[in-house]
Amino acid sequence: MKIIDLLKDDKDKINQTATLLQESFEAWGTLELAINEVIESLQENRISRVLMNDKGVVIGWIGGQSQYNGNVWELHPLVINKAYRRNGFGNMLVNDFEKQVAQRGGVTILLGSDDENSQTNVSNQNLYSELPSFIENFYSEAHPVNFYLKLGFIIIGIIPDANGIGKPDILMAKQVK
């Protein structure tokens, strides 16, 4: 396994990455939308890294963009092929991303993790009152937030109804070390 930069001229890896993205997330319902997302990740002030298996097949992708004059980097997206999940590869990509951010002088990684499928105790709630209490008592058994919490991210906020009524976006951050 190795992690490398995704390059503008590598059409095969771009297509593999887009296929992985489209198969893993409803937000990219067509291959064309997924290809556009991958190509957008190759712009200036972006990080776009792929995890390759020993046969040269893309099995994971992580991207990010610079914000706040390079002090903050938004991690978006992170995807691992379903057959390779729960084997530490997401962790590998996030650790690599953190190193890439540090090399660019970044001090904070930011991400949003949507709860569109009622996987946390903050979904289907009126979060506009008592939001700090919801953050303090956050709970989930199966949401991706748990993965990020294990990697040292903290919940820094929740955007109520970001994806429709009762479907929040959970904001997380981690200091780059």
C-alpha positions in Angstrom: 0.0 0.0 0.0 1.2 3.5 -0.8 -0.2 7.0 -0.6 0.6 9.4 -3.5 -0.5 12.7 -4.9 -3.3 12.5 -7.4 -2.1 14.3 -10.5 -4.0 16.2 -13.2 -2.5 14.1 -16.0 -3.3 10.7 -14.5 -6.7 10.1 -16.1 -6.8 6.5 -15.0 -6.4 7.3 -11.3 -8.8 10.2 -11.6 -11.4 7.9 -13.1 -10.8 5.2 -10.4 -11.1 7.8 -7.7 -14.3 9.2 -9.2 -15.8 5.7 -9.4 -14.9 5.1 -5.8 -16.5 8.4 -4.7 -19.7 7.8 -6.8 -20.1 4.3 -5.5 -19.7 5.4 -1.8 -21.7 8.6 -1.5 -25.2 9.5 -2.6 -24.1 13.1 -3.1 -22.3 12.2 -6.3 -25.0 10.3 -8.0 -23.4 10.2 -11.4 -19.9 9.5 -12.5 -19.7 12.8 -14.2 -20.4 14.6 -10.9 -17.8 12.5 -9.2 -15.2 13.2 -11.9 -15.9 17.0 -11.6 -15.3 16.7 -7.8 -12.0 14.9 -8.2 -10.8 17.3 -10.9 -11.8 20.3 -8.6 -9.5 18.7 -5.9 -6.5 19.2 -8.1 -6.5 23.0 -8.0 -4.0 25.2 -6.3 -4.2 25.3 -2.5 -5.6 21.8 -2.4 -4.4 18.4 -1.2 -5.5 15.3 -3.2 -4.0 12.0 -2.2 -4.9 8.5 -3.1 -4.1 5.2 -1.4 -3.0 2.5 -3.9 -3.0 -1.2 -3.3 -0.1 -3.4 -4.5 -1.8 -3.8 -7.9 -2.0 -0.1 -8.5 -5.7 0.2 -7.8 -7.1 3.3 -6.0 -8.7 2.0 -2.8 -8.9 5.3 -0.9 -8.9 9.0 -1.4 -8.5 12.1 0.8 -8.8 15.7 -0.2 -8.6 19.1 1.4 -8.5 22.8 0.8 -6.7 25.7 2.4 -8.7 28.2 4.4 -7.9 31.2 6.6 -4.6 32.0 4.8 -3.4 28.4 5.1 -3.8 28.2 8.9 -6.9 25.9 8.5 -7.3 23.0 6.1 -10.8 21.5 5.4 -10.6 17.7 5.1 -13.1 16.8 2.3 -13.7 14.1 1.3 -12.4 10.9 2.7 -13.4 7.6 1.1 -12.2 4.0 1.3 -13.4 1.2 -0.9 -16.0 -0.9 1.0 -13.9 -4.0 0.7 -11.0 -2.3 2.5 -12.8 -0.5 5.3 -12.1 -1.2 9.0 -8.5 -2.1 8.3 -6.7 1.1 9.3 -6.6 2.6 5.8 -8.8 5.6 6.7 -6.5 6.2 9.6 -3.5 6.1 7.3 -5.0 8.6 4.9 -5.9 11.0 7.7 -2.4 10.8 9.3 -0.9 11.4 5.8 -3.2 14.4 5.4 -2.1 15.8 8.7 1.5 15.6 7.6 0.7 17.3 4.3 -1.1 20.1 6.2 1.9 20.5 8.6 4.3 20.7 5.6 2.2 23.6 4.3 2.2 25.4 7.6 -1.4 24.6 8.6 -2.3 24.4 12.3 -5.9 23.2 12.2 -7.8 20.5 10.3 -11.6 21.2 10.0 -14.3 18.8 8.7 -18.0 18.4 8.6 -19.7 15.1 9.0 -23.4 15.1 8.0 -26.0 13.1 9.8 -28.6 12.6 7.1 -29.6 9.1 8.3 -30.4 9.7 12.0 -27.3 8.0 13.2 -26.7 10.4 16.2 -28.6 11.7 19.1 -28.5 15.2 17.5 -30.6 14.2 14.4 -34.3 15.0 14.4 -33.8 17.5 17.2 -34.5 21.3 17.5 -30.8 22.2 18.0 -31.5 25.9 18.1 -32.1 25.8 21.9 -29.5 24.3 24.2 -27.0 23.6 21.4 -24.0 23.5 23.9 -25.8 20.7 25.8 -26.3 18.7 22.6 -22.6 19.0 21.8 -21.6 18.1 25.4 -23.9 15.0 25.4 -23.3 13.9 21.8 -23.7 10.2 21.2 -23.6 7.8 18.3 -23.0 4.1 17.8 -22.4 4.0 14.1 -21.8 7.4 12.7 -18.4 8.4 11.1 -17.9 11.0 13.8 -16.7 8.1 16.0 -13.9 7.4 13.6 -12.7 11.0 13.8 -13.1 11.2 17.6 -10.7 8.2 17.8 -8.2 10.2 15.7 -8.2 13.1 18.1 -10.8 15.4 16.5 -13.3 17.2 18.7 -16.8 18.5 18.0 -16.6 22.2 17.7 -20.1 22.9 16.6 -23.3 21.6 14.9 -25.1 23.3 12.0 -28.8 22.5 12.6 -30.8 21.4 9.6 -27.9 21.8 7.3 -29.2 18.9 5.1 -32.9 19.5 5.8 -35.0 19.6 8.9 -33.5 17.3 11.5 -30.4 16.6 9.5 -27.4 18.4 11.0 -23.8 18.8 10.0 -21.4 18.0 12.8 -18.3 20.2 12.7 -15.0 18.8 14.0 -11.5 20.1 14.2 -8.0 18.8 15.2 -4.8 20.7 16.0 -2.0 19.7 13.7 1.1 18.5 15.6 
